[in-house]
Amino acid sequence: MPSLALTVHEVEGEPRVLDTDLAKALGMAKPAMIRSNIIEPNRATLEQFGSLPAVKANPGPKGGRPTTAFYLNEEQALYVTMHCRTERANAVKVEVVKVFTAWRRGTLQPLVPAQPALPNFADPIEAALAFVQAERGRREEAARKEPLKEHRT
């Protein structure tokens, strides 16, 4: 049986849950189907509860067709849960309320920041900036590891 535990991500300064995490908690056989079956058909309504941040996502470690993942705020998550007809929907509604309430009270901290959107590699400037940032990060990581090598010998 899938876990009811939901991971909160801070996106745009507010707590959100990843659509497929919610789908797994709901017990959906194919979690990605939450997007085509519930989120996309109800997108206009969901956007009435706030922005609907989306990021490009790969379906698995072997790749596959890229898709769009959505980060849902409390109201959006409850709305999606109300439209889900799984046996676990009521238990998940309670968990959604608890996790967002705990976050607001400061007793729950986000575990993982949301994944940033991928750069538009068709834009040469954006691609170059992404390369420079990646190279800078690689060099900083190498510099942090270098002193460790010296002390181990």
C-alpha positions in Angstrom: 0.0 0.0 0.0 1.5 3.4 -1.0 2.4 5.8 1.8 0.2 8.8 2.6 3.2 10.9 3.5 3.4 14.0 1.2 6.6 15.9 0.7 6.2 19.7 0.7 8.3 21.7 -1.7 8.6 25.5 -1.4 7.7 27.0 -4.8 7.1 30.7 -5.4 7.4 31.2 -1.6 4.5 28.9 -0.7 4.2 25.2 0.2 3.3 22.9 -2.7 3.1 19.2 -3.4 4.2 17.5 -6.6 1.2 16.1 -8.6 2.6 12.6 -8.9 3.3 12.4 -5.2 -0.3 13.3 -4.6 -1.4 10.7 -7.1 0.8 8.0 -5.5 -0.7 8.8 -2.1 -4.2 8.6 -3.6 -3.3 5.1 -4.8 -3.5 5.8 -8.5 -2.1 2.9 -10.6 -0.5 5.3 -13.0 0.4 8.5 -11.1 1.3 10.5 -14.2 -2.3 10.1 -15.4 -3.4 12.6 -12.7 -2.2 15.2 -15.2 -4.4 14.2 -18.2 -7.3 12.9 -16.2 -7.7 15.6 -13.5 -5.3 18.6 -13.8 -5.4 19.5 -17.5 -9.3 19.2 -17.8 -9.6 21.4 -14.6 -6.7 23.7 -15.2 -8.8 26.9 -15.4 -10.5 26.1 -12.1 -7.2 25.2 -10.5 -5.7 28.5 -11.6 -8.4 30.3 -9.7 -6.7 29.0 -6.5 -3.4 30.5 -7.6 -0.6 30.0 -10.1 0.0 26.4 -11.3 3.8 26.1 -11.5 5.0 23.6 -14.0 8.4 22.1 -14.8 9.6 19.8 -17.5 10.0 16.2 -16.2 11.3 12.9 -17.5 9.1 10.0 -16.7 11.9 7.7 -15.4 15.6 7.0 -15.2 15.7 5.5 -18.7 14.2 8.6 -20.1 11.1 8.5 -22.2 8.8 11.2 -23.5 9.3 14.4 -21.5 6.2 15.6 -19.7 5.1 18.5 -17.5 4.9 18.2 -13.7 2.7 20.4 -11.6 3.3 21.7 -8.1 -0.1 22.2 -6.4 -0.8 24.5 -3.5 -3.2 23.5 -0.7 -6.4 24.5 -2.4 -5.4 22.9 -5.7 -4.3 19.7 -4.0 -7.7 19.5 -2.2 -9.6 20.2 -5.4 -7.7 17.4 -7.2 -8.3 15.0 -4.3 -12.0 15.8 -4.4 -12.1 14.7 -8.1 -10.2 11.5 -7.4 -12.4 8.4 -7.0 -9.8 6.1 -5.3 -10.4 4.3 -2.0 -7.7 6.4 -0.3 -9.1 9.8 -1.3 -10.6 10.6 2.1 -7.4 9.7 4.0 -5.4 11.8 1.6 -7.7 14.8 2.1 -6.9 14.6 5.8 -3.2 14.3 5.1 -3.2 17.3 2.8 -4.9 19.5 5.4 -2.4 18.3 8.1 0.7 18.8 6.1 -0.2 22.3 4.8 -1.3 23.3 8.3 1.9 22.1 9.8 3.9 24.0 7.2 2.0 27.2 8.0 2.6 26.8 11.7 6.3 26.3 11.1 6.4 22.7 12.4 7.1 21.3 8.9 10.0 22.5 6.8 10.3 21.8 3.1 12.6 18.9 2.5 13.6 19.6 -1.1 13.4 22.8 -3.1 11.5 22.5 -6.4 13.5 21.6 -9.4 14.3 24.7 -11.5 13.0 24.8 -15.0 15.4 23.7 -17.6 17.0 26.4 -19.7 15.8 27.0 -23.3 18.8 25.5 -25.1 17.4 26.8 -28.4 18.3 30.3 -27.1 22.1 30.7 -27.5 22.4 33.2 -24.6 20.4 31.1 -22.2 22.3 28.0 -23.2 25.7 29.8 -22.7 24.5 31.0 -19.3 23.5 27.5 -18.3 26.9 26.2 -19.4 28.7 28.9 -17.4 26.7 28.2 -14.3 27.2 24.4 -14.6 31.0 24.9 -15.1 31.2 27.3 -12.1 29.3 24.7 -10.0 31.7 22.0 -11.1 34.8 24.1 -10.3 33.4 25.1 -6.9 32.7 21.4 -6.1 36.2 20.4 -7.3 37.7 23.2 -5.1 35.8 21.9 -2.0 37.0 18.4 -2.6 40.7 19.3 -3.3 41.6 20.2 0.3 40.2 16.8 1.4 42.6 15.0 -0.9 45.6 16.8 0.6 44.7 15.8 4.1 44.1 12.1 3.3 47.6 11.5 2.0 
